[in-house]
Amino acid sequence: MRYIPILVTTALILNSSATTAVSAQTQTAVMDLATLYDLGNLVVDTNADSVPDLVNASLILGETPTITETAAAAEISARLGFETMAMNLPIQRGIAAEGILIAIGRSGLAASGLSSPGIDPTSLDAGEGSVVIRNVDDRTWVLVVGGDDEGLMAAARLFSGVLPHTRTLSTEKLGAVAEDISDALANAGVVDGEVRLTQARARIDRDGVSRVVADITVDPVDIDSAATAMRRLRDLEPGDEDSRPEESAEISEQETDSVTTQGDDQEYNRIPLSYPGLGSVEARITDGPVIRLQGRAEPDPPGPISGRPGGGAKNDLDLSSLYTTDGFLGGGPIPDRIDVVLVPGSSGIEGLPDLAGRLGLESTGFVVPLVRPAETFDNPGSQPTLVLVGTGNRFTDQLADSGLINTSALGPGEGLIQIVPDAFGSKSSLVVTGSDNSGALRALEQVALTFPHLDERGKDRPTVDDVEQEVWDALSGYSPVGQAAIGLYKLDRIAEKLSDVTVSSARVLMSVEKAEDGLGEYVRARASSSLGTDNLEVLIDDRDVQKAGTIFEETKTLPSEVDR
């Protein structure tokens, strides 16, 4: 399997006008595959700083989506989170929500209510998937479907790891395909033509876009000319005249004296449709013929396929560091990859898209595939760190059978979030499950929406790290409760050594910083029980520096150095 790393560079953009971003969004043209992630489409800017800060989409799934459909929704959500600097969680669901509607799988297509969705999953081959853009009743739809489960995952990973490019986010954008077609039309004298890329297909046996559909709209009198232009583009051989629009003699003469850069030469001499990962283009001329154009990119040279980055063991993984480079993420001080794979079970996984979206948001890069259902692979020790989600997960059951986790003690509706060290070989794993479906959902909600906070998120809200620090302080004797516990432990050990002696009276002194009211009475009761006498003098030495008594005092008079 080939892994697709995705990286982004975050930049600060300064505008002289505070209304620039808002205006740009209101003027966004009709979306197609080349402009999916343009500002104003799947992501928007709400505060006019030209930086996306809201996901403008809603996931459409059936009432009982399959495991594969939920996994596909999670792959898609990771990319949505990756594309924005902020997002609302949980991610919107349902047709009633605002924004672009993303229907996933056959159940999502059925729930959409679209009478003519423009794609029939039964027309797709096994292992083939499709991402389709539709505009119906002033709403934009993105349909992600497959001929089977593998095809659906191929389509979801095309959405999350390729579009709007041809193979990876470092290859050419699909907009270049539309430009090649527009140039060919212009060379044929077709003016005012519109080219929209409305469908892309993917296959499990190849990288990139196996086919992209270009809807071409021209004036009825230009249909034959447009068809001729597409056939010329189809039959273009290397070395033939490029397909850029022909320039007038006046412009050419003016440009004779200008300086042409090397980049311009490369742009002018490029071979149309020669983009890595592009299999073919299906040019659909409205009221005209459909013409198939083959991609012209040279095949990759043979060689080894690189492994997935970040596949090593996470030795410092704990609940307080899930969203750091010690946990789910990897890279430098600014995380640039996701080092885990999400593994859903058969139920209790409806919140998986929210967890994937959170991961995409927290990192400046991620690797596709991110989600692999438990039934689709063996040998978990060969995988990156696994996050085992939901019930009916065979790897979670395997850990339970080995005694590494205990789910039998959970009550109804109770969830479990547990780090399992050395779960599979040397690699730890995070288990997010429950006694039943509702318990697993609650555990997943806690991890996806709340962690590392305990309840509400906020700078002043307690976190798992706060709990960890307080436990450490207690065990180390740095906190009052820890000091009191150590004192009581020592009292019990002393009483144990005096068990053969009759104690008639005792004086107990316990030093504690900021002692709580009532500690003295508690120590008295504990000492009476362990020492076997009520003749006790109990003193609590409160070492609070703000209430401390004077231990030593001496007054000295120093002569002035300026006296003569």
matplotlib code that plots the C-alpha trace (Angstrom):
import matplotlib.pyplot as plt

x = [0.0, 1.3, 1.0, 0.3, 1.8, 0.1, 1.8, 0.8, 2.7, 0.8, 1.4, 0.2, -1.5, -2.0, -4.7, -5.1, -8.9, -10.8, -13.5, -11.4, -12.0, -15.8, -16.1, -14.1, -16.4, -19.5, -18.1, -17.0, -17.8, -19.7, -17.6, -16.0, -13.3, -10.5, -11.9, -13.2, -11.0, -10.9, -11.9, -15.7, -16.4, -15.7, -13.9, -14.8, -13.3, -15.6, -13.4, -12.1, -8.4, -8.2, -7.5, -10.1, -11.6, -14.8, -15.8, -18.7, -19.9, -22.3, -21.9, -24.9, -25.0, -27.9, -29.6, -27.5, -24.3, -22.0, -18.6, -17.0, -19.3, -18.3, -14.6, -15.0, -16.6, -13.7, -11.1, -13.1, -13.4, -9.6, -9.0, -11.7, -10.1, -6.7, -7.9, -9.0, -7.4, -10.6, -13.7, -16.8, -17.0, -19.0, -19.0, -22.4, -24.6, -27.8, -29.4, -30.9, -27.4, -25.9, -23.1, -22.1, -23.6, -21.3, -23.3, -21.2, -21.9, -25.1, -26.9, -25.9, -27.0, -30.4, -30.7, -29.9, -33.3, -31.7, -33.8, -31.0, -27.7, -25.7, -23.9, -25.1, -22.8, -23.9, -22.3, -18.8, -16.5, -15.4, -12.6, -13.6, -14.9, -16.1, -16.3, -19.1, -20.1, -23.8, -25.8, -29.4, -32.0, -29.3, -27.3, -24.0, -23.6, -20.4, -21.2, -18.6, -19.6, -18.0, -18.8, -18.1, -16.5, -13.0, -14.2, -15.9, -12.7, -10.8, -13.2, -12.9, -9.1, -9.2, -11.2, -8.9, -5.5, -5.5, -8.1, -7.8, -4.6, -3.9, -2.0, -0.7, -0.9, 2.5, 1.5, -0.3, -3.8, -6.8, -7.2, -4.4, -6.5, -9.3, -6.8, -5.6, -9.1, -9.9, -6.8, -7.7, -11.2, -9.7, -7.3, -10.4, -12.1, -14.6, -15.1, -17.1, -16.9, -17.2, -15.2, -16.2, -14.6, -17.5, -16.4, -13.2, -12.7, -10.2, -9.2, -7.6, -5.0, -3.6, -2.6, -4.2, -7.2, -8.0, -10.6, -11.8, -15.0, -15.1, -18.4, -18.0, -20.7, -20.4, -22.7, -24.8, -23.2, -19.7, -20.5, -18.9, -15.8, -15.5, -15.7, -13.0, -10.8, -11.2, -10.3, -7.2, -6.2, -6.8, -4.6, -1.9, 1.6, 4.7, 6.4, 3.2, 2.4, 1.2, -2.4, -2.1, -4.3, -2.8, -1.7, -2.1, 0.9, 0.8, 1.1, 3.8, 5.8, 5.5, 6.7, 9.7, 11.7, 10.6, 12.5, 11.1, 11.9, 12.8, 9.5, 7.6, 9.4, 8.5, 4.9, 4.7, 6.4, 4.4, 2.5, -1.2, -2.7, 0.8, 0.2, 1.3, -1.6, -4.0, -5.4, -7.8, -10.2, -13.8, -14.8, -18.6, -19.8, -23.4, -25.7, -22.6, -20.4, -18.4, -14.7, -12.1, -8.6, -5.8, -3.4, 0.2, 2.4, 5.4, 5.1, 7.1, 10.5, 10.5, 11.7, 10.8, 7.7, 8.5, 6.9, 4.5, 6.2, 5.7, 5.2, 7.4, 6.4, 5.1, 6.9, 5.6, 2.0, -0.5, -3.9, -2.4, -0.4, -2.8, -2.7, 1.1, 4.1, 4.3, 0.9, -1.2, 1.0, 4.5, 7.2, 8.9, 7.6, 4.8, 3.3, 3.4, 1.9, -0.5, 1.3, -1.8, -4.3, -7.9, -9.4, -13.2, -15.1, -18.6, -20.6, -20.2, -18.2, -20.6, -18.3, -15.3, -15.5, -15.2, -12.0, -10.5, -11.5, -9.8, -6.6, -6.6, -7.1, -4.3, -1.6, -0.1, 0.1, -1.3, -1.0, -3.6, -5.0, -5.8, -8.7, -8.6, -11.6, -10.5, -11.7, -9.5, -6.0, -4.1, -0.8, -1.5, 2.1, 3.2, 1.0, 1.6, 0.1, -3.5, -6.5, -9.1, -12.6, -16.0, -17.3, -17.1, -13.5, -11.5, -8.2, -9.9, -11.3, -7.8, -6.4, -9.3, -8.7, -5.0, -6.0, -4.5, -7.9, -11.1, -14.4, -16.5, -16.4, -18.0, -21.6, -24.4, -23.6, -20.1, -17.1, -13.4, -10.5, -7.2, -3.6, -2.3, 1.5, 3.1, -0.3, 1.0, 4.7, 6.6, 3.7, 1.2, -2.4, -5.3, -8.6, -11.8, -14.7, -17.5, -19.8, -22.3, -22.9, -23.8, -20.7, -18.4, -20.0, -19.5, -15.8, -15.2, -16.9, -14.6, -11.5, -12.6, -14.3, -12.9, -9.5, -7.1, -9.7, -11.9, -15.1, -15.5, -12.6, -10.9, -7.6, -8.7, -10.3, -8.8, -7.0, -5.8, -2.3, -3.5, -4.7, -1.4, 0.6, -1.5, -1.0, 2.7, 2.8, 0.9, 3.2, 6.3, 5.1, 4.9, 1.2, -0.6, -2.6, 0.6, 2.4, -0.6, -0.6, 3.1, 2.7, -0.2, 1.9, 4.8, 2.4, 1.1, 4.6, 5.6, 2.5, 3.3, 6.8, 5.2, 2.5, 4.2, 4.4, 1.6, 1.4, -0.1, 0.3, 1.8, 2.6, 2.0, 3.5, 2.6, 4.0, 1.9, 1.9, -1.6, -3.2, -7.0, -9.4, -10.2, -6.9, -6.0, -9.1, -8.5, -4.9, -6.1, -8.6, -6.0, -3.4, -5.9, -6.8, -3.3, -1.5, -4.3, -4.6, -6.7, -4.1, -2.8, -1.4, -1.8, -0.1, -0.5, 2.4, 1.0, 4.0, 2.1, 4.7, 2.0, 1.1, 4.4, 5.6, 9.0, 11.7, 14.7, 15.0, 18.0, 18.4, 21.6, 22.4, 24.7, 26.7, 26.1, 28.9, 28.3, 28.6, 31.8]
y = [0.0, 3.4, 6.1, 9.7, 12.3, 15.6, 18.8, 22.4, 25.6, 28.1, 31.7, 35.0, 37.1, 40.8, 42.7, 46.4, 46.0, 44.1, 43.2, 41.4, 37.8, 38.3, 39.8, 37.0, 34.5, 36.1, 36.2, 32.5, 30.9, 27.7, 25.1, 22.2, 19.6, 22.2, 24.7, 22.3, 23.8, 27.4, 29.9, 30.2, 26.6, 23.7, 26.1, 29.8, 32.8, 34.3, 37.1, 38.6, 37.7, 35.6, 32.4, 29.6, 29.2, 27.2, 24.0, 24.8, 21.3, 18.7, 14.9, 13.0, 9.3, 6.9, 6.1, 3.0, 3.6, 0.6, 0.4, 1.3, 4.4, 5.6, 5.0, 6.9, 9.8, 9.8, 10.0, 12.9, 14.7, 14.5, 16.5, 19.0, 19.6, 19.8, 22.6, 25.0, 26.8, 26.2, 24.1, 23.2, 19.7, 17.6, 18.1, 18.9, 16.1, 16.0, 17.9, 20.6, 21.9, 24.9, 24.6, 22.1, 18.6, 15.6, 12.4, 9.3, 5.8, 4.3, 5.0, 8.7, 8.8, 7.4, 9.8, 12.7, 12.4, 13.4, 12.2, 12.4, 12.4, 12.0, 8.8, 5.3, 3.2, 0.1, 1.5, 1.5, -1.5, -3.3, -1.4, 1.8, 5.0, 8.4, 11.9, 13.9, 17.6, 18.4, 21.6, 21.0, 23.6, 26.2, 23.8, 22.2, 18.5, 16.3, 12.7, 10.1, 6.6, 3.3, 0.2, -1.8, -1.2, -0.9, 1.4, 3.7, 3.9, 4.7, 7.6, 8.8, 8.8, 10.5, 13.3, 13.4, 12.8, 13.8, 16.5, 19.1, 17.7, 14.8, 12.4, 14.0, 17.6, 18.2, 17.4, 19.6, 20.8, 19.7, 23.4, 22.8, 20.1, 22.7, 25.2, 22.7, 22.1, 25.8, 26.5, 23.8, 25.3, 28.8, 27.6, 26.2, 29.6, 28.6, 31.6, 32.0, 28.2, 27.0, 24.0, 22.5, 19.4, 17.6, 14.0, 12.2, 8.5, 6.4, 2.8, 0.7, -0.6, 2.8, 6.1, 9.4, 10.3, 7.4, 9.6, 13.1, 14.2, 17.7, 19.2, 21.6, 24.1, 26.1, 28.0, 25.6, 26.8, 25.9, 22.3, 20.8, 23.1, 22.1, 18.4, 18.9, 20.7, 17.8, 15.3, 17.3, 17.4, 13.6, 13.0, 15.4, 13.8, 14.9, 17.6, 18.9, 22.6, 23.3, 23.9, 27.5, 30.0, 31.5, 35.1, 38.0, 39.1, 42.5, 40.8, 38.5, 41.4, 43.3, 40.3, 39.8, 42.4, 41.2, 38.8, 35.3, 33.5, 29.8, 29.2, 30.7, 28.4, 25.4, 26.6, 27.1, 23.8, 21.6, 18.7, 19.0, 16.5, 15.2, 15.3, 12.5, 10.4, 11.5, 8.5, 10.0, 12.9, 12.4, 15.5, 15.8, 18.5, 19.6, 18.4, 17.0, 14.0, 12.5, 12.2, 10.3, 11.9, 9.8, 11.3, 11.6, 11.5, 9.3, 6.3, 6.4, 4.6, 1.2, 1.2, 0.4, 2.0, 4.0, 3.0, 5.0, 7.8, 7.8, 4.1, 3.6, 2.9, 5.7, 5.0, 8.1, 7.8, 8.6, 10.2, 13.6, 13.7, 12.3, 15.5, 16.0, 14.5, 12.1, 10.8, 10.8, 13.3, 13.4, 15.7, 18.7, 21.3, 22.0, 18.5, 17.8, 14.3, 11.9, 8.8, 6.6, 4.6, 4.6, 1.1, 1.0, -2.0, -2.9, -0.5, 2.5, 4.3, 7.1, 9.7, 8.5, 11.4, 13.8, 12.2, 12.2, 15.8, 16.7, 15.0, 16.8, 20.1, 19.5, 18.7, 20.5, 17.3, 13.8, 10.5, 8.7, 6.2, 7.2, 4.8, 1.0, -1.1, -4.0, -6.6, -5.4, -6.3, -8.7, -8.5, -5.3, -5.2, -4.2, -1.1, 2.3, 2.9, 1.8, 3.6, 0.8, 2.3, 0.9, -2.5, -5.6, -4.8, -8.0, -6.4, -5.0, -8.5, -9.9, -7.6, -8.5, -12.2, -11.6, -9.9, -6.5, -4.8, -5.6, -4.7, -7.2, -4.9, -2.0, -1.1, -0.4, 2.8, 3.0, 3.6, 2.8, 4.8, 3.0, 3.1, -0.5, -0.6, -3.2, -4.1, -5.5, -6.2, -3.1, -0.8, 0.7, 1.1, 3.3, 1.4, 3.5, 1.1, 0.4, -2.1, -1.4, 0.9, 3.9, 3.5, 3.2, 6.4, 8.3, 7.2, 8.3, 11.6, 12.3, 11.6, 13.4, 16.5, 17.0, 15.5, 16.6, 18.5, 16.6, 18.4, 21.7, 22.9, 26.2, 27.6, 27.6, 24.2, 21.1, 18.6, 15.1, 16.6, 18.4, 15.1, 13.5, 16.3, 16.2, 12.5, 12.9, 15.7, 13.5, 10.5, 12.8, 14.5, 17.9, 18.5, 18.6, 15.5, 13.7, 14.9, 13.7, 10.3, 9.9, 10.9, 8.4, 5.7, 6.3, 6.2, 2.8, 1.5, 2.7, 1.1, -2.1, -2.2, -1.5, -4.2, -6.4, -3.4, -2.0, 1.7, 3.8, 7.2, 8.8, 12.2, 12.4, 15.4, 15.7, 18.4, 19.4, 22.4, 24.0, 21.4, 21.0, 21.5, 18.2, 16.6, 16.5, 14.6, 12.2, 11.6, 11.1, 8.4, 6.7, 6.7, 5.5, 2.6, 1.6, 2.3, 1.0, 4.0, 7.0, 8.9, 10.9, 14.3, 15.1, 18.2, 19.3, 21.5, 23.7, 24.6, 27.1, 29.8, 32.4, 31.3, 30.2, 31.2, 32.7, 30.1, 32.4, 36.1, 38.4, 42.1, 43.8, 47.4, 48.1, 51.4, 53.6, 53.8, 57.5, 58.7, 60.6]
z = [0.0, -0.9, 1.8, 0.9, 3.3, 3.4, 4.7, 4.9, 5.7, 7.9, 7.0, 8.4, 5.7, 6.2, 4.4, 4.0, 4.0, 6.7, 4.2, 1.7, 2.9, 3.3, -0.2, -1.7, -0.2, -1.5, -5.0, -5.1, -8.4, -8.7, -7.0, -8.9, -8.0, -8.7, -6.1, -3.4, -0.7, -2.0, 0.7, 0.7, -0.3, 2.1, 4.5, 5.2, 6.9, 9.5, 10.8, 7.5, 8.1, 4.9, 7.0, 7.1, 10.5, 10.0, 8.1, 5.8, 5.3, 6.7, 6.6, 5.2, 6.3, 6.6, 9.9, 10.2, 8.2, 7.6, 9.2, 5.8, 5.4, 8.9, 8.1, 4.8, 6.7, 9.1, 6.3, 4.8, 8.2, 8.8, 5.6, 6.5, 9.9, 8.2, 5.9, 8.6, 11.6, 13.7, 13.6, 15.5, 17.0, 16.6, 12.8, 11.4, 10.3, 8.2, 5.4, 7.6, 8.5, 6.6, 4.1, 1.5, 1.9, 1.7, 1.1, 1.8, 0.6, -0.6, 2.7, 2.4, -1.2, -0.2, 2.7, 0.4, -1.3, -4.6, -7.5, -10.0, -8.2, -11.4, -10.3, -9.7, -7.5, -9.3, -12.5, -10.8, -10.9, -7.8, -6.2, -8.0, -6.3, -7.3, -6.0, -7.7, -7.5, -7.9, -7.7, -6.9, -5.7, -4.9, -2.7, -3.5, -3.0, -2.9, -3.4, -2.3, -3.5, -4.5, -6.4, -3.2, 0.2, -1.2, -3.9, -1.3, 0.7, -2.5, -3.2, 0.4, 0.3, -3.1, -1.4, 1.7, 0.2, -3.5, -4.5, -5.8, -7.2, -9.6, -7.2, -4.1, -2.7, -4.2, -7.8, -10.3, -9.4, -11.4, -12.5, -14.9, -16.7, -17.0, -18.4, -21.0, -22.2, -22.2, -24.3, -26.8, -27.1, -27.6, -30.3, -32.1, -32.0, -29.3, -27.1, -23.8, -23.2, -19.6, -18.3, -14.9, -13.4, -11.8, -11.2, -10.3, -10.0, -8.1, -8.1, -5.4, -7.8, -8.8, -7.4, -8.1, -10.3, -12.6, -14.5, -14.3, -15.9, -17.5, -18.3, -21.2, -22.0, -25.3, -27.6, -29.7, -32.8, -31.4, -30.4, -33.5, -33.1, -29.4, -30.4, -33.0, -30.4, -28.0, -30.7, -31.6, -27.9, -27.7, -30.7, -29.8, -30.0, -28.1, -30.1, -31.6, -31.3, -27.7, -27.0, -25.6, -27.2, -30.3, -29.9, -32.3, -34.3, -32.5, -29.1, -30.3, -31.8, -28.5, -26.6, -28.8, -26.9, -23.5, -21.2, -20.9, -17.7, -17.5, -15.7, -18.6, -21.0, -19.0, -18.8, -22.6, -23.5, -21.2, -22.7, -22.1, -19.7, -18.7, -14.9, -12.5, -11.4, -14.1, -15.9, -18.3, -18.9, -20.0, -21.9, -21.9, -24.3, -23.5, -26.3, -28.0, -27.9, -25.0, -25.9, -23.7, -23.5, -22.0, -19.5, -20.8, -17.7, -17.9, -15.5, -12.3, -12.5, -10.7, -7.2, -3.6, -2.1, 1.0, 4.3, 6.3, 8.3, 12.0, 12.4, 15.4, 19.0, 21.1, 24.4, 26.2, 25.2, 28.0, 28.4, 29.1, 25.9, 23.2, 21.1, 21.3, 19.6, 22.5, 21.5, 18.4, 16.5, 15.2, 13.9, 15.5, 17.9, 15.4, 14.7, 11.0, 10.8, 12.5, 13.9, 14.6, 12.7, 13.7, 13.9, 14.2, 15.4, 14.5, 16.7, 19.0, 16.3, 15.1, 16.6, 14.6, 12.1, 15.0, 16.3, 12.8, 12.3, 15.6, 14.5, 11.2, 13.0, 15.6, 13.0, 10.0, 8.1, 8.0, 6.2, 4.1, 4.9, 8.4, 9.1, 8.7, 9.9, 12.2, 9.7, 6.9, 8.1, 10.3, 12.2, 14.2, 15.4, 11.9, 12.0, 13.6, 17.0, 16.9, 18.3, 18.8, 18.7, 19.5, 20.5, 18.4, 17.6, 17.3, 18.4, 21.6, 22.2, 21.8, 24.4, 26.8, 26.2, 27.1, 30.4, 29.3, 29.7, 31.6, 30.0, 32.0, 35.0, 33.2, 34.0, 31.5, 29.6, 31.0, 28.7, 28.9, 27.7, 28.4, 27.3, 26.9, 26.9, 24.7, 23.3, 20.1, 20.3, 21.5, 20.5, 22.9, 21.9, 23.0, 23.6, 23.4, 24.1, 26.5, 28.0, 25.2, 22.3, 24.5, 26.7, 23.7, 22.2, 25.4, 25.6, 22.0, 22.6, 25.6, 23.5, 20.4, 21.9, 25.4, 26.0, 27.4, 29.5, 32.0, 31.2, 29.5, 27.4, 28.3, 29.4, 33.1, 33.0, 34.6, 32.4, 32.6, 33.0, 36.1, 37.6, 36.7, 38.3, 41.5, 41.8, 41.3, 43.9, 46.4, 45.9, 46.2, 49.3, 47.6, 48.3, 51.7, 50.9, 50.0, 53.2, 55.3, 53.6, 54.2, 57.8, 58.3, 56.6, 59.0, 62.0, 60.9, 60.5, 64.0, 65.4, 63.7, 65.3, 68.7, 68.3, 71.0, 73.4, 75.6, 74.8, 77.7, 76.1, 73.0, 71.6, 67.8, 65.8, 62.1, 59.9, 56.9, 54.6, 54.7, 56.8, 56.4, 59.2, 60.9, 60.1, 63.8, 64.8, 61.9, 63.0, 66.6, 65.6, 63.4, 66.2, 68.9, 66.7, 65.7, 69.0, 71.2, 73.6, 74.0, 76.0, 73.1, 72.4, 68.7, 67.3, 63.7, 62.7, 59.9, 57.7, 55.5, 54.9, 55.0, 58.6, 59.9, 63.3, 64.1, 64.5, 65.1, 65.6, 66.1, 65.8, 64.6, 64.1, 61.1, 61.1, 58.2, 55.6, 55.0, 58.6, 59.3]

ax = plt.figure().add_subplot(projection="3d")
ax.plot(x, y, z, "-o")
ax.set_aspect("equal")
plt.show()
